[in-house]
């Protein structure tokens, strides 16, 4: 505990090479910026001139002690290095994330959540089978077929010539639902679509359509058909009479009649939960009673479903039975939760969603650009087409380099002080080759960029203190705090506690200082709760005299300490507390422990403390004396000179 307190109280900042020197100690200098950073961090309240001068004395002593630790090479010990490395790992992620980009995306998400937009969609996947099982056809670089590209351009030209969007969608789009909805996918809100498509939808004007855009899956054209204030979310429950595959018209009629009967039962007061458990299809209905989980939000369900549910105006209201391609639904509105409008809640509401969404890829790419620029990323192998040809050759015949003057040591790119050579590039290509289809030339330009970005992130992380002054300062603060703790243990705390001869000499020389004031011999109890305290108070006479047994048998519910206490150190003590009576001092038990006091004897007159009784105070005084003498010797070893002019400039 002592170590944590010392470190937290005595963490100070690093050195800025270009600031003005406030003081020197020996050949070492401390600039005013470092001192001010430490002063304002450790003195949040009192910024008076006297407070600054007092703190300067403390800071000079601190720097002298840390230098003494470095002279003893404590900073190079394995224990110090391991603690610093562990601390580095704990804090570095806070400096690696781009908070400004995340905050910007959260603000954008908040703004978009205030509006719902209705969208129609034309989708032509690279592989037509994608619409039946997207996961089956996903690759890092999908096959951009000429057929998909040609068809999306045909659709776009027809729209430009004035063709109806729904007609064009039915003609070209391979989305299975287009036959029914003519491309209308209903209203969407933030996080409904992939970020790329969401951004297009929100940026379009009402009635406008986009140029073809390319995603990992295929080509898209979006049209904004309507816009409205954001709906928010709804808690809802439903009864679903689902359509099995191949259902006939007659079977649908039977389900429609059953839905009408269930609706009448609901109107007559039958429980929605009971009917859902008995009749509804769907996953986990028996335990949820038809409750939609999570809360219903725009863009999550079929457009027809959303239209019916969002038209409910009051909590507790039911929809009429309505049909979707999935079956017949009756939905009950339980509660409507409108979009948040409090801008102070932006981060708390949207940060988790942003971090888990595809839009984080954009934030990461921006950060990659920043890091690459910071590390002065440079492609040394200027003839990229030649590099691609060499890489193709290596894929066919590993180890064979057909071009003169190109070897495995040829540098491909550099960043920071690191260089990546052809052998490193080839090893990377070999590792990722199976992520791409055989027979198709790899997208080397994109791969090189991603590879360089990944190397840059690792390098930046390992050299973070070279590029981020705040990170460097925090590391130095922790390291110096650790060094201070260890040198204080060696030079002051351990010596002060273990030098019995020195302690007794100090006691004998200052006996008059170590006297009892008004005091009591007492047993001080701490009970964990009110019930335990009441049981103690209700105990028969003589119970308290066995206080050791009471504490040991209480399973930790009662902590007891018997000693002589000075009354001004007893919280809640008053002179009218009688001896021989258990008295409650602190707490009512509602939120924590209760303190109780049993006074054995009172002492109103001053009395000499024995060495053992005064030992705690003597150790503290002896440690202070050792520290003062030590600091004086350090000042002789490292003469201190304060630049009074600069000090006057910074004093408030």
C-alpha angles and dihedrals in degrees: 000000000000090000094054092048093049094047094046092048097045107042110131136178136264131253127276107207095210102048125100117272112248097183142350131212111196107314093337125097135202119200126217094248092059092048094047091048090054094042097053092042094053098034106050093161117029112055096159122137090252091050090053094049091047091050091049089060090051092047094050089052090048093053091047091053093048090050089052088053090051091048087058088048091238088144090064097053118118092239093053093047093049093049091049092049092050090050091048091054090051096054106029096083089061088060096041097058118083101232093178092059092046091049091050091051090048091052090048091049090049092052092048092048088065091066134048117205127200114225139192119200141203112196127185111176123208088240116032090217090066092086091061096049117000095183091059093060102037116120133159090253111025121211103266097208121201089229094061091046093048093049095049089051091050090051091048093050091051090052090050089052090057102263118157111264094224092051092049091047092054089048100049113011116099095200103123093223093059092088089066105029101031089230096309106138093176129230121343134189135191114313093015096106131030108284094251092056094038090057092050091049094051094045095052121096118237109279094016127116130208131242113255111287128195126227133173089272104043144287127325139190117192130195125193108219102170146359134204141166112288114276097206118199137317134206106221144161129206146192110219123192097192127210113237118216112283095016114174128227090251092053090051090054091054091053091047091055090049090050090052090052092050091049091053090049090053091050089053091055104266113153116263090212092053094049092045091053091049103040112012124104123215142079121315095351093144091063099035100041090225094308112157109230126225103028114279113263135177117277095019099099140032114301093239090051092050093048093054094046099043090053090065106107104190138045111256093028120131130215119234111254107283135182133235130166087269097057141274120324138196111187130191121205109225102173139343119222111194122210115282114256100181106107091200088069096055097106096041092049101043111020097088092047091048093049091052096043133091089248088077087072088066092049090049092049091052090050090048089055090050093049094046090052091046091052091046094240110206129181101220095182094075099181098073095175088057089049090053091049092050090048091050089051091051090051090056097038113016112214095020115118110185097185122085117239092020114110137164087267094057108124115242099181142343134212129174106337093325129100126197115208134201091267090057092047092049092049089053093048091049090052096052099034094103091060089073134062119266115251096026119105110246118247092249097175092058092041092052091050093050092045093051090047092052092049090046093053092052092046092046091050092050092047099034094130090060092060105028116057093190091055091047091050093050092050092049091048091054094044093049091045090054092047091049091052093051096045091047090052091053101039103033122004101047094038092048093051098041104041098092094172092052092046094051091046090053090047093051092047093051105031092136089063095057104066135131117251121195103328147159138217101229149147112242114204130192115197119195095222145003095263092056090048092051091050089053092050092049094051118114124259113285092034094107093051087070091056095141092055091045092054095045093048096046097080090233096312092112127041116190134188125182119198145110109286129191105235096229088062094053111092112229095009119148129181093243094065104115126225118250095032131103108234129186112229111173139021138015096232094245095114108011149328130353124219121215130184131207112190116208098178139352126224116194099169126077116259136181116262117226119235091258092048091049097038097107092054092042092053091050092049092045092051090051090051092049090049093050092050091046093051090049090054091048091053089055090050093044108028110215121223121182120201097228093190093059091043090055090050093056099039108104 
